[in-house]
Amino acid sequence: MDLSAIPYLLISRNVELAYGDERVFVCLCLIDHLCVGVGTTRDDALRAMTAELERKYGECWEPEDESSSDDDTGAFDIDELSLN
């Protein structure tokens, strides 16, 4: 999935745990606010958010018929995620 087409907000915070402090990253999708990724690295949080989006909207990004599709890159259309 091309992350350049998905607006997201990445936040990091230190969390105090019993064994010490840990930095946690939260990645919030700005199109679908219910898709959130959490990880101990930036990449883990982005990967988790992307996986959640693919689970939720994966069928929207798959071409129905490759022979009839002008755009066979498999890239997703941001208009398909619109809630309006």
A tleap script that builds the chain and sets N, CA, C and O, in Angstrom:
source leaprc.protein.ff14SB
mol = sequence {
  NMET ASP LEU SER ALA ILE PRO TYR LEU LEU
  ILE SER ARG ASN VAL GLU LEU ALA TYR GLY
  ASP GLU ARG VAL PHE VAL CYS LEU CYS LEU
  ILE ASP HIE LEU CYS VAL GLY VAL GLY THR
  THR ARG ASP ASP ALA LEU ARG ALA MET THR
  ALA GLU LEU GLU ARG LYS TYR GLY GLU CYS
  TRP GLU PRO GLU ASP GLU SER SER SER ASP
  ASP ASP THR GLY ALA PHE ASP ILE ASP GLU
  LEU SER LEU CASN
}
set mol.1.N position { 0.853 -1.179 0.000 }
set mol.1.CA position { 0.000 0.000 0.000 }
set mol.1.C position { 0.895 1.236 0.000 }
set mol.1.O position { 1.905 1.281 0.701 }
set mol.2.N position { 0.520 2.226 -0.782 }
set mol.2.CA position { 1.274 3.465 -0.898 }
set mol.2.C position { 0.867 4.410 0.227 }
set mol.2.O position { -0.237 4.954 0.211 }
set mol.3.N position { 1.754 4.609 1.204 }
set mol.3.CA position { 1.429 5.470 2.344 }
set mol.3.C position { 1.403 6.948 1.985 }
set mol.3.O position { 0.884 7.753 2.758 }
set mol.4.N position { 1.951 7.328 0.831 }
set mol.4.CA position { 1.934 8.740 0.457 }
set mol.4.C position { 0.519 9.220 0.154 }
set mol.4.O position { 0.259 10.423 0.170 }
set mol.5.N position { -0.392 8.299 -0.121 }
set mol.5.CA position { -1.775 8.671 -0.429 }
set mol.5.C position { -2.668 8.688 0.804 }
set mol.5.O position { -3.836 9.069 0.714 }
set mol.6.N position { -2.139 8.281 1.950 }
set mol.6.CA position { -2.941 8.183 3.168 }
set mol.6.C position { -2.452 9.204 4.187 }
set mol.6.O position { -1.318 9.109 4.656 }
set mol.7.N position { -3.285 10.176 4.534 }
set mol.7.CA position { -2.868 11.118 5.580 }
set mol.7.C position { -2.936 10.434 6.945 }
set mol.7.O position { -3.919 9.766 7.266 }
set mol.8.N position { -1.887 10.607 7.739 }
set mol.8.CA position { -1.861 9.994 9.061 }
set mol.8.C position { -1.142 10.914 10.042 }
set mol.8.O position { -0.389 11.804 9.645 }
set mol.9.N position { -1.385 10.684 11.310 }
set mol.9.CA position { -0.750 11.435 12.389 }
set mol.9.C position { 0.042 10.447 13.219 }
set mol.9.O position { -0.500 9.431 13.655 }
set mol.10.N position { 1.319 10.727 13.444 }
set mol.10.CA position { 2.182 9.845 14.215 }
set mol.10.C position { 2.569 10.547 15.506 }
set mol.10.O position { 3.127 11.644 15.482 }
set mol.11.N position { 2.272 9.912 16.627 }
set mol.11.CA position { 2.545 10.483 17.950 }
set mol.11.C position { 3.424 9.506 18.711 }
set mol.11.O position { 3.228 8.294 18.619 }
set mol.12.N position { 4.389 10.018 19.460 }
set mol.12.CA position { 5.193 9.144 20.314 }
set mol.12.C position { 5.168 9.678 21.742 }
set mol.12.O position { 5.176 10.886 21.980 }
set mol.13.N position { 5.138 8.746 22.671 }
set mol.13.CA position { 5.111 9.088 24.094 }
set mol.13.C position { 5.963 8.095 24.863 }
set mol.13.O position { 6.102 6.938 24.465 }
set mol.14.N position { 6.530 8.556 25.965 }
set mol.14.CA position { 7.206 7.654 26.894 }
set mol.14.C position { 6.171 7.095 27.854 }
set mol.14.O position { 5.366 7.835 28.420 }
set mol.15.N position { 6.202 5.782 28.029 }
set mol.15.CA position { 5.276 5.108 28.930 }
set mol.15.C position { 6.099 4.475 30.043 }
set mol.15.O position { 7.064 3.756 29.785 }
set mol.16.N position { 5.707 4.751 31.283 }
set mol.16.CA position { 6.411 4.164 32.421 }
set mol.16.C position { 5.851 2.779 32.698 }
set mol.16.O position { 4.666 2.621 32.993 }
set mol.17.N position { 6.719 1.780 32.600 }
set mol.17.CA position { 6.344 0.402 32.882 }
set mol.17.C position { 7.113 -0.082 34.107 }
set mol.17.O position { 8.015 0.607 34.582 }
set mol.18.N position { 6.770 -1.245 34.614 }
set mol.18.CA position { 7.417 -1.782 35.817 }
set mol.18.C position { 8.919 -1.968 35.616 }
set mol.18.O position { 9.694 -1.783 36.554 }
set mol.19.N position { 9.338 -2.330 34.406 }
set mol.19.CA position { 10.758 -2.581 34.147 }
set mol.19.C position { 11.495 -1.364 33.600 }
set mol.19.O position { 12.694 -1.449 33.338 }
set mol.20.N position { 10.814 -0.237 33.421 }
set mol.20.CA position { 11.463 0.976 32.946 }
set mol.20.C position { 10.599 1.723 31.947 }
set mol.20.O position { 9.463 1.340 31.670 }
set mol.21.N position { 11.159 2.790 31.414 }
set mol.21.CA position { 10.436 3.599 30.428 }
set mol.21.C position { 10.534 2.963 29.046 }
set mol.21.O position { 11.554 2.379 28.680 }
set mol.22.N position { 9.469 3.090 28.303 }
set mol.22.CA position { 9.421 2.579 26.930 }
set mol.22.C position { 8.774 3.639 26.049 }
set mol.22.O position { 7.768 4.237 26.431 }
set mol.23.N position { 9.347 3.872 24.874 }
set mol.23.CA position { 8.744 4.804 23.919 }
set mol.23.C position { 7.750 4.036 23.062 }
set mol.23.O position { 8.071 2.988 22.503 }
set mol.24.N position { 6.536 4.575 22.966 }
set mol.24.CA position { 5.466 3.945 22.199 }
set mol.24.C position { 5.019 4.915 21.113 }
set mol.24.O position { 4.867 6.111 21.363 }
set mol.25.N position { 4.809 4.397 19.914 }
set mol.25.CA position { 4.348 5.193 18.780 }
set mol.25.C position { 2.913 4.814 18.454 }
set mol.25.O position { 2.562 3.635 18.417 }
set mol.26.N position { 2.087 5.829 18.217 }
set mol.26.CA position { 0.694 5.630 17.824 }
set mol.26.C position { 0.506 6.318 16.477 }
set mol.26.O position { 0.837 7.494 16.322 }
set mol.27.N position { -0.021 5.586 15.513 }
set mol.27.CA position { -0.256 6.113 14.174 }
set mol.27.C position { -1.760 6.125 13.928 }
set mol.27.O position { -2.400 5.073 13.924 }
set mol.28.N position { -2.320 7.306 13.725 }
set mol.28.CA position { -3.760 7.473 13.536 }
set mol.28.C position { -4.044 7.833 12.084 }
set mol.28.O position { -3.502 8.810 11.568 }
set mol.29.N position { -4.881 7.056 11.430 }
set mol.29.CA position { -5.300 7.344 10.062 }
set mol.29.C position { -6.278 8.512 10.104 }
set mol.29.O position { -7.247 8.476 10.862 }
set mol.30.N position { -6.040 9.539 9.308 }
set mol.30.CA position { -6.897 10.721 9.317 }
set mol.30.C position { -8.114 10.578 8.409 }
set mol.30.O position { -8.966 11.466 8.382 }
set mol.31.N position { -8.209 9.482 7.667 }
set mol.31.CA position { -9.397 9.218 6.856 }
set mol.31.C position { -10.394 8.407 7.665 }
set mol.31.O position { -11.577 8.744 7.725 }
set mol.32.N position { -9.917 7.345 8.281 }
set mol.32.CA position { -10.758 6.471 9.107 }
set mol.32.C position { -10.141 6.444 10.499 }
set mol.32.O position { -9.157 5.742 10.731 }
set mol.33.N position { -10.711 7.195 11.414 }
set mol.33.CA position { -10.117 7.361 12.739 }
set mol.33.C position { -10.155 6.098 13.581 }
set mol.33.O position { -9.538 6.055 14.646 }
set mol.34.N position { -10.863 5.072 13.133 }
set mol.34.CA position { -10.879 3.810 13.865 }
set mol.34.C position { -9.692 2.925 13.506 }
set mol.34.O position { -9.465 1.904 14.155 }
set mol.35.N position { -8.936 3.304 12.482 }
set mol.35.CA position { -7.739 2.556 12.097 }
set mol.35.C position { -6.539 3.181 12.789 }
set mol.35.O position { -6.072 4.257 12.417 }
set mol.36.N position { -6.056 2.486 13.794 }
set mol.36.CA position { -4.941 2.976 14.604 }
set mol.36.C position { -3.876 1.895 14.647 }
set mol.36.O position { -4.184 0.709 14.770 }
set mol.37.N position { -2.632 2.308 14.546 }
set mol.37.CA position { -1.517 1.378 14.696 }
set mol.37.C position { -0.684 1.777 15.892 }
set mol.37.O position { -0.430 2.961 16.111 }
set mol.38.N position { -0.256 0.795 16.670 }
set mol.38.CA position { 0.563 1.037 17.855 }
set mol.38.C position { 1.789 0.145 17.754 }
set mol.38.O position { 1.689 -1.024 17.381 }
set mol.39.N position { 2.950 0.705 18.090 }
set mol.39.CA position { 4.178 -0.086 18.054 }
set mol.39.C position { 5.282 0.564 18.854 }
set mol.39.O position { 5.156 1.703 19.302 }
set mol.40.N position { 6.361 -0.167 19.028 }
set mol.40.CA position { 7.508 0.367 19.764 }
set mol.40.C position { 8.469 1.103 18.843 }
set mol.40.O position { 9.420 1.731 19.309 }
set mol.41.N position { 8.226 1.028 17.532 }
set mol.41.CA position { 8.988 1.827 16.570 }
set mol.41.C position { 8.002 2.512 15.628 }
set mol.41.O position { 6.832 2.138 15.536 }
set mol.42.N position { 8.504 3.509 14.947 }
set mol.42.CA position { 7.690 4.212 13.954 }
set mol.42.C position { 7.164 3.272 12.885 }
set mol.42.O position { 5.986 3.302 12.530 }
set mol.43.N position { 8.064 2.436 12.377 }
set mol.43.CA position { 7.694 1.503 11.314 }
set mol.43.C position { 6.652 0.496 11.778 }
set mol.43.O position { 5.744 0.151 11.022 }
set mol.44.N position { 6.774 0.021 13.019 }
set mol.44.CA position { 5.780 -0.926 13.546 }
set mol.44.C position { 4.398 -0.283 13.609 }
set mol.44.O position { 3.402 -0.919 13.263 }
set mol.45.N position { 4.330 0.964 14.045 }
set mol.45.CA position { 3.046 1.659 14.147 }
set mol.45.C position { 2.445 1.893 12.757 }
set mol.45.O position { 1.246 1.696 12.561 }
set mol.46.N position { 3.267 2.310 11.795 }
set mol.46.CA position { 2.786 2.507 10.419 }
set mol.46.C position { 2.324 1.188 9.808 }
set mol.46.O position { 1.290 1.133 9.143 }
set mol.47.N position { 3.096 0.130 10.036 }
set mol.47.CA position { 2.742 -1.187 9.513 }
set mol.47.C position { 1.422 -1.678 10.100 }
set mol.47.O position { 0.599 -2.256 9.391 }
set mol.48.N position { 1.222 -1.447 11.394 }
set mol.48.CA position { -0.022 -1.875 12.047 }
set mol.48.C position { -1.225 -1.107 11.501 }
set mol.48.O position { -2.282 -1.694 11.269 }
set mol.49.N position { -1.067 0.217 11.291 }
set mol.49.CA position { -2.165 1.007 10.732 }
set mol.49.C position { -2.471 0.564 9.302 }
set mol.49.O position { -3.636 0.439 8.924 }
set mol.50.N position { -1.436 0.329 8.517 }
set mol.50.CA position { -1.617 -0.112 7.140 }
set mol.50.C position { -2.305 -1.473 7.087 }
set mol.50.O position { -3.186 -1.694 6.257 }
set mol.51.N position { -1.907 -2.375 7.964 }
set mol.51.CA position { -2.537 -3.699 8.013 }
set mol.51.C position { -4.012 -3.579 8.377 }
set mol.51.O position { -4.850 -4.295 7.828 }
set mol.52.N position { -4.328 -2.684 9.294 }
set mol.52.CA position { -5.725 -2.475 9.684 }
set mol.52.C position { -6.536 -1.916 8.510 }
set mol.52.O position { -7.665 -2.346 8.277 }
set mol.53.N position { -5.966 -0.965 7.775 }
set mol.53.CA position { -6.653 -0.419 6.597 }
set mol.53.C position { -6.863 -1.498 5.536 }
set mol.53.O position { -7.931 -1.574 4.928 }
set mol.54.N position { -5.844 -2.331 5.315 }
set mol.54.CA position { -5.976 -3.391 4.323 }
set mol.54.C position { -7.012 -4.421 4.745 }
set mol.54.O position { -7.741 -4.946 3.905 }
set mol.55.N position { -7.084 -4.715 6.044 }
set mol.55.CA position { -8.110 -5.646 6.527 }
set mol.55.C position { -9.506 -5.080 6.310 }
set mol.55.O position { -10.433 -5.800 5.938 }
set mol.56.N position { -9.639 -3.783 6.547 }
set mol.56.CA position { -10.951 -3.146 6.470 }
set mol.56.C position { -11.385 -2.849 5.040 }
set mol.56.O position { -12.542 -3.063 4.680 }
set mol.57.N position { -10.450 -2.353 4.224 }
set mol.57.CA position { -10.790 -1.875 2.880 }
set mol.57.C position { -10.038 -2.601 1.771 }
set mol.57.O position { -10.020 -2.124 0.636 }
set mol.58.N position { -9.434 -3.709 2.060 }
set mol.58.CA position { -8.606 -4.420 1.077 }
set mol.58.C position { -9.315 -4.716 -0.223 }
set mol.58.O position { -8.719 -4.603 -1.294 }
set mol.59.N position { -10.587 -5.096 -0.146 }
set mol.59.CA position { -11.322 -5.420 -1.368 }
set mol.59.C position { -11.533 -4.191 -2.241 }
set mol.59.O position { -11.759 -4.333 -3.443 }
set mol.60.N position { -11.466 -3.009 -1.685 }
set mol.60.CA position { -11.630 -1.782 -2.480 }
set mol.60.C position { -10.413 -1.535 -3.365 }
set mol.60.O position { -10.532 -0.886 -4.404 }
set mol.61.N position { -9.241 -2.041 -2.970 }
set mol.61.CA position { -8.013 -1.771 -3.708 }
set mol.61.C position { -7.689 -2.828 -4.739 }
set mol.61.O position { -6.841 -2.609 -5.603 }
set mol.62.N position { -8.354 -3.979 -4.666 }
set mol.62.CA position { -8.069 -5.041 -5.614 }
set mol.62.C position { -8.862 -4.808 -6.895 }
set mol.62.O position { -10.075 -4.604 -6.838 }
set mol.63.N position { -8.199 -4.834 -8.045 }
set mol.63.CA position { -8.926 -4.654 -9.306 }
set mol.63.C position { -9.907 -5.800 -9.517 }
set mol.63.O position { -9.591 -6.959 -9.247 }
set mol.64.N position { -11.113 -5.463 -10.006 }
set mol.64.CA position { -12.140 -6.481 -10.239 }
set mol.64.C position { -11.739 -7.398 -11.389 }
set mol.64.O position { -11.810 -8.622 -11.277 }
set mol.65.N position { -11.321 -6.796 -12.485 }
set mol.65.CA position { -10.911 -7.569 -13.649 }
set mol.65.C position { -9.702 -6.870 -14.241 }
set mol.65.O position { -9.805 -5.731 -14.697 }
set mol.66.N position { -8.568 -7.531 -14.240 }
set mol.66.CA position { -7.338 -6.891 -14.692 }
set mol.66.C position { -7.401 -6.477 -16.154 }
set mol.66.O position { -6.799 -5.470 -16.528 }
set mol.67.N position { -8.107 -7.218 -16.983 }
set mol.67.CA position { -8.157 -6.892 -18.407 }
set mol.67.C position { -8.993 -5.644 -18.679 }
set mol.67.O position { -8.736 -4.935 -19.651 }
set mol.68.N position { -9.992 -5.364 -17.833 }
set mol.68.CA position { -10.859 -4.216 -18.081 }
set mol.68.C position { -10.420 -2.970 -17.321 }
set mol.68.O position { -11.012 -1.904 -17.487 }
set mol.69.N position { -9.399 -3.092 -16.496 }
set mol.69.CA position { -8.963 -1.970 -15.670 }
set mol.69.C position { -7.886 -1.166 -16.390 }
set mol.69.O position { -6.896 -1.721 -16.867 }
set mol.70.N position { -8.090 0.145 -16.463 }
set mol.70.CA position { -7.072 1.012 -17.047 }
set mol.70.C position { -5.903 1.186 -16.089 }
set mol.70.O position { -4.752 1.271 -16.518 }
set mol.71.N position { -6.194 1.240 -14.797 }
set mol.71.CA position { -5.164 1.418 -13.783 }
set mol.71.C position { -4.950 0.079 -13.093 }
set mol.71.O position { -5.690 -0.274 -12.174 }
set mol.72.N position { -3.946 -0.663 -13.529 }
set mol.72.CA position { -3.720 -1.985 -12.964 }
set mol.72.C position { -2.617 -1.987 -11.908 }
set mol.72.O position { -2.034 -3.034 -11.629 }
set mol.73.N position { -2.326 -0.830 -11.318 }
set mol.73.CA position { -1.279 -0.761 -10.309 }
set mol.73.C position { -1.733 -1.305 -8.976 }
set mol.73.O position { -0.895 -1.628 -8.135 }
set mol.74.N position { -3.032 -1.418 -8.751 }
set mol.74.CA position { -3.533 -1.900 -7.475 }
set mol.74.C position { -3.556 -0.821 -6.411 }
set mol.74.O position { -3.882 -1.098 -5.257 }
set mol.75.N position { -3.215 0.412 -6.781 }
set mol.75.CA position { -3.233 1.511 -5.815 }
set mol.75.C position { -4.667 1.815 -5.423 }
set mol.75.O position { -5.592 1.660 -6.221 }
set mol.76.N position { -4.836 2.246 -4.193 }
set mol.76.CA position { -6.196 2.499 -3.747 }
set mol.76.C position { -6.637 3.902 -4.124 }
set mol.76.O position { -5.818 4.808 -4.277 }
set mol.77.N position { -7.941 4.066 -4.271 }
set mol.77.CA position { -8.542 5.344 -4.614 }
set mol.77.C position { -9.042 5.985 -3.331 }
set mol.77.O position { -9.892 5.417 -2.644 }
set mol.78.N position { -8.527 7.158 -3.003 }
set mol.78.CA position { -8.878 7.802 -1.735 }
set mol.78.C position { -10.365 8.121 -1.654 }
set mol.78.O position { -10.911 8.201 -0.554 }
set mol.79.N position { -11.037 8.305 -2.796 }
set mol.79.CA position { -12.472 8.585 -2.793 }
set mol.79.C position { -13.285 7.391 -2.300 }
set mol.79.O position { -14.403 7.567 -1.815 }
set mol.80.N position { -12.743 6.184 -2.415 }
set mol.80.CA position { -13.465 5.004 -1.955 }
set mol.80.C position { -13.545 4.948 -0.437 }
set mol.80.O position { -14.395 4.243 0.108 }
set mol.81.N position { -12.673 5.678 0.257 }
set mol.81.CA position { -12.685 5.684 1.715 }
set mol.81.C position { -13.525 6.812 2.281 }
set mol.81.O position { -13.684 6.914 3.498 }
set mol.82.N position { -14.062 7.656 1.421 }
set mol.82.CA position { -14.845 8.794 1.884 }
set mol.82.C position { -16.090 8.326 2.618 }
set mol.82.O position { -16.785 7.415 2.168 }
set mol.83.N position { -16.361 8.949 3.739 }
set mol.83.CA position { -17.527 8.590 4.533 }
set mol.83.C position { -18.750 9.393 4.127 }
set mol.83.O position { -19.841 9.158 4.645 }
set mol.84.N position { -18.585 10.341 3.206 }
set mol.84.CA position { -19.715 11.168 2.765 }
set mol.84.C position { -20.481 10.498 1.673 }
set mol.84.O position { -21.465 11.049 1.180 }
savepdb mol mol.pdb
quit
